[in-house]
Amino acid sequence: MRYQIEGGSLPAVIIQLDAGETIISELGGRTWAKGTILTETKAPGGLGGGIGRMFSGENMFMSYYTAQGPAEIGFASSFAGSIIARELGPGESLICQKSAFLCASSGVELAVHFQ
């Protein structure tokens, strides 16, 4: 996976995928796509994880995008600001506001924290 962040105050991230690569995003988060991409809708963490997401005010389901060949997929920011890419290594975590999540590679585990 390769990506670039474009734009000024309303940015977008453009992701280049190779065949077999999968990324995840909020249900319906994709803005555009080029190439053949298989789109699946799943509840991360099974039914329990989906219900936890629902009670937190988020969508119960996530979209999984798998490239069937070379493909491009774009995500645009839903509010003015900036898009910041964070690379996480094994065992690393990041806490952010629920509206701040755009997309991630399929190996990232998403969890909801209630306080």
N, C-alpha and C positions, 0 to 999 in steps of 0.2 A: 504494500500500500504506500502510495506517495500522495502528498496533499500540498495545496497552496491556499493561502488566505488572500482574498481579493477584496477591493472596495475600501471605502472611507468609513463614514459613520454608520452605514448599513452594510456590513461586510457579508461575504459568503465564503465558505470553504469548498474547494473543488478537490475531489478525491479520485485518484486513478487507481483502479483495482485490476489485478491480474486474475486469470481464471482460477476459481476455487476460493478466492478471498471473500470473507464475510465481515460486514460491519453491522452495528445495531444502532437504532435511534428510537426516539419516541414515536409512537404510532402516527404515521402520516407526516413524519418530519422532513422527508426528502422534498427538495424543491424541484430538481430536474435530474434526468438520467440519460446517458447515451450508451448504447450497447445493450447486450442481453443480460438482464439482471433478474434473478429469481427473487421475488419478494414473498416473505412468509410473516405471518402474525402469530406471536406466541406470548404467553405470560411467563416472564423470567422467574425462575425459582418455583415453577409450577403454579398450581392454583393458589397456594398459600402466599407466595410472593406477589402474585397478581392482586390478591385481595388486600395485602398490605399497601401496595401502590395505590389502589383505589381509595382506601381510607385516608391516605395522605393527600388526596386531591389530584393525584396524577392518573394518567390513563392506566388501566389494568394491563394493557398489552404493549408490546414493543414490536417494531418492524425489524426484520432480519433481511439484509440485502446480500445476496451471494452472486458474484460475477460468474457468468457462464463462459466468458472469454474476456478479452481486454474491454474494460468499461470505465465510464466516468459517472460520478454521482455528485450532486451539489446540494449543499444545505445553506440556506440563507438565515441570517439573524432575524428574529422576530421583533427586535427592538433596537433602537440606536445604541451604539457602543462599540465594542470590539470583540473579536473572537480570539481566544487565547488557547493555543494547543498545549496540552500537558502530556508528557510521556511518562507512563507509570511502569516501573520495574516490578518483578515478582515480589509480593508482600507489601507493596506501597499502596497507599490509599489517598483519596482526595475527597474533601467534603465541600459541596457547593449547593447553592440554592437550586430548587427543583427546576426553575425556568432557565437555568444556566447550562444544562446538559444538551448538547447538540447531537453528538454521535461518538461511537467508540469501536475499536476492533472487537471481534466476537469473544476474545479471551478476557475481556474486562467484566467483572462481576458487579452488578448494580444492586445496591441495598438502600432501603429507606430507614431513616433513623427518626424516631419520635422522641421529643423532649417534653 
